[in-house]
Amino acid sequence: MTVFAPDSLELNRKLPLWYQVSQSLRASILGRPPQAPLRLPTEEQLAEHYGVSVLTMRQALKELELEGLISRHRRRGTFIEPAARPGSPVRLLGSVDAIVAQQSGESTTLLEHGPVPVPVEVAPYFPGLAEVVAFRRLRYDRESGEAANWAENLLHPEVAARITPEDLERWPMTRVLRDVAGVTVGRIANTVQARLADPTTSQLLAVPLLSPILHITGVVYDEKGRTVDVARIHYRGDRFSFAVSVDSSPE
């Protein structure tokens, strides 16, 4: 059977190899011609193609599988999902420390917290759970005192039991998860979308109803790949900026 031929890649030793491989293969999949084969080479063949270990290749493939671009079938192989086309979110690499630093410029007021049924849209992140613990917070810019965003964090109950309201009024959630709840953060996946302000967002952020806002969904995974927190954050459009630095110089 004919297999899909991904583009080649010149590795940059400053970035994790699995990340570079996953992004290169992702670009090849999304940019493939309509008649391209859907079957991917074996893990061993892909590892040789990219010049990485099989373990690294498996991690890269797992990332694409989570994104819904490929499906993996025991004994049959790995296949590109036919519907995989451009439009999936771009994944950018950063650090937990960078996220903590960005969040530290804000002060927080806890609006409410307690157990809630798992919302339908986040149920896939919490398989087997009927309830999660929600923390809803309003965050202000320290310098101007203006409301910058409001956030709803949906936490795994086991993790939420280690957190107090005082923790979240004192520190950003990412820091609380890491330094208070003792979570070893394995990965954070953020998706940024443009939306219109609903009545709750309009009232909390003091913006006109249906005015543009930026909505971020952030999913925190522990070192075993289990979801510990799903954050839904609503930013005032005039108080949010997004900067990306790309190093294209391989070593």
C-alpha positions in Angstrom: 0.0 0.0 0.0 1.3 3.5 -0.9 2.1 5.6 2.2 2.2 9.3 2.8 5.7 11.0 2.3 6.2 13.8 4.9 8.5 16.7 4.3 12.1 16.6 5.6 13.2 18.5 8.7 16.4 20.1 9.9 16.4 19.8 13.6 17.0 22.6 16.0 18.7 21.4 19.2 17.3 24.3 21.2 13.8 22.8 21.1 12.5 19.4 22.1 12.8 17.0 19.2 9.3 15.5 19.6 7.8 19.0 19.4 9.7 19.8 16.2 8.8 16.5 14.6 5.1 16.8 15.5 4.9 20.4 14.0 6.8 19.4 10.8 4.5 16.3 10.3 1.5 18.4 11.1 2.4 21.0 8.5 2.9 18.1 5.9 -0.5 16.6 6.7 -2.4 19.9 6.6 -0.6 20.9 3.4 -1.0 17.6 1.6 -2.5 17.5 -1.9 -6.1 16.1 -2.2 -5.0 12.7 -3.6 -2.2 12.1 -1.2 -2.3 8.6 0.6 -3.7 8.6 4.1 -1.5 5.8 5.5 1.6 7.0 7.3 4.9 5.1 7.3 5.6 3.0 10.4 7.0 4.5 13.6 10.4 3.1 12.7 10.4 4.5 9.2 9.3 7.9 10.4 11.9 7.9 13.1 14.6 7.2 10.5 13.2 9.8 8.2 13.4 12.5 10.9 16.6 11.2 12.5 15.1 10.7 15.9 14.5 7.8 18.3 11.3 5.7 18.0 10.4 6.9 21.5 10.6 10.5 20.3 8.5 9.6 17.3 5.8 8.0 19.4 5.5 11.2 21.5 5.2 13.3 18.3 2.5 11.0 17.0 0.6 11.1 20.3 0.5 14.9 20.0 -1.1 14.7 16.5 -3.5 12.0 17.6 -4.7 14.2 20.5 -5.3 17.0 18.0 -7.4 14.7 15.9 -5.1 14.8 12.8 -4.3 11.1 12.8 -5.7 7.8 14.1 -3.6 4.8 15.2 -4.8 1.3 14.9 -3.1 -1.7 16.4 -1.7 -4.0 13.7 -3.1 -1.8 10.9 -1.0 1.2 11.3 -1.3 5.0 11.5 -3.6 7.0 9.2 -4.3 10.6 8.5 -7.9 11.6 9.3 -9.6 12.4 6.0 -11.2 15.5 7.4 -7.8 16.9 8.7 -7.4 20.2 6.9 -6.0 23.6 7.8 -7.9 25.4 10.6 -6.6 23.4 13.6 -5.0 25.6 16.3 -1.3 26.4 16.0 0.7 25.0 19.0 3.4 27.2 20.4 6.1 26.0 22.8 6.6 27.9 26.1 7.4 27.2 29.7 5.4 26.9 32.9 7.6 29.6 34.4 6.8 32.0 31.6 3.0 31.5 32.2 3.4 32.1 35.9 5.4 35.3 35.2 2.7 36.5 32.8 -0.1 35.9 35.3 1.8 37.5 38.2 1.0 41.1 37.0 -2.6 40.7 38.1 -4.5 40.8 41.4 -7.4 38.4 41.9 -10.9 38.4 43.5 -12.5 35.0 44.0 -16.1 35.2 42.9 -17.3 31.7 43.8 -16.2 28.1 44.1 -17.6 24.7 44.6 -18.5 21.4 42.9 -20.4 21.5 39.6 -21.5 18.9 37.0 -18.9 18.4 34.3 -19.9 20.7 31.4 -20.6 18.8 28.2 -18.0 20.7 26.3 -15.2 19.7 28.6 -16.4 16.2 29.5 -13.8 14.6 27.2 -11.0 16.0 29.4 -12.5 14.3 32.5 -13.5 10.8 31.5 -15.5 9.0 34.2 -16.1 12.1 36.3 -19.6 13.4 37.1 -18.4 16.5 38.9 -15.5 18.9 39.0 -14.7 21.8 41.3 -15.1 25.2 39.7 -13.2 28.3 40.8 -14.5 31.6 39.2 -12.2 34.6 39.5 -12.1 38.2 38.4 -8.6 39.5 37.8 -7.4 43.1 37.7 -4.4 44.9 36.3 -2.3 45.9 39.3 -1.3 49.2 37.9 -4.6 50.6 36.5 -7.0 48.6 38.8 -9.2 47.9 35.8 -10.7 44.4 35.3 -8.5 42.6 32.8 -10.2 39.2 32.6 -12.4 36.7 34.4 -11.6 33.0 34.5 -13.4 29.8 35.3 -11.1 26.9 36.3 -12.6 23.5 36.3 -10.3 21.2 38.5 -10.1 17.5 39.1 -11.7 17.0 42.6 -8.6 15.3 43.9 -6.4 18.3 43.0 -9.0 20.9 44.1 -9.1 19.3 47.6 -5.5 20.6 48.1 -6.3 24.2 47.2 -7.9 26.9 49.4 -9.7 30.1 48.2 -6.9 32.1 49.9 -4.3 30.4 47.7 -6.1 31.6 44.6 -6.5 35.2 45.8 -2.7 35.2 46.5 -1.2 33.5 43.5 -2.0 32.6 39.9 -3.6 29.2 39.3 -0.6 27.7 37.5 1.6 28.5 40.5 -1.0 27.1 42.9 -1.2 23.9 41.0 2.6 23.5 40.9 3.6 24.9 44.3 0.6 24.3 46.6 -1.2 21.3 45.1 2.1 19.6 44.2 1.1 18.9 40.6 4.0 18.1 38.3 2.9 20.0 35.2 3.6 17.9 32.1 2.0 20.1 29.5 -0.3 23.2 29.1 -2.3 23.5 25.9 -3.8 26.9 25.2 -6.3 27.7 22.4 -7.0 31.4 21.7 -10.3 32.4 20.0 -12.1 35.7 19.2 -15.6 35.9 20.6 -18.3 38.3 21.5 -19.0 39.4 25.1 -21.9 37.5 26.7 -24.0 39.2 29.5 -21.7 37.8 32.3 -18.5 38.9 30.6 -20.0 42.3 29.7 -20.9 43.0 33.4 -17.7 41.7 34.9 -15.3 43.3 32.5 -17.3 46.5 32.0 -17.4 46.2 28.2 -20.4 46.6 25.9 -22.6 43.5 25.3 -21.4 41.6 22.1 -18.2 43.6 21.9 -15.1 41.7 20.9 -13.2 39.7 23.5 -10.5 37.1 23.5 -11.3 33.7 24.9 -8.5 31.3 26.0 -9.1 27.7 26.8 -6.1 26.3 28.8 -5.8 22.7 29.6 -3.2 21.6 32.2 -1.9 18.0 32.1 0.2 16.3 34.8 3.3 14.2 34.0 1.1 11.2 33.4 -1.0 13.0 30.8 -4.1 13.3 33.1 -6.1 16.5 32.9 -6.0 18.4 36.2 -7.4 21.8 35.2 -9.4 23.2 32.3 -9.4 27.1 32.4 -11.8 29.2 30.4 -10.5 32.8 30.5 -12.3 35.8 29.0 -10.0 38.8 28.2 -10.9 42.4 27.4 -9.8 42.8 23.8 -8.2 46.1 24.5 -6.1 44.7 27.4 -4.6 41.7 25.8 -1.6 41.3 23.5 0.0 38.2 22.1 3.7 38.0 21.2 5.6 35.1 19.6 9.4 34.8 19.2 10.6 32.2 16.7 14.2 31.1 16.5 14.9 29.6 13.0 18.7 29.0 13.5 19.4 25.3 14.0 22.5 24.1 15.8 
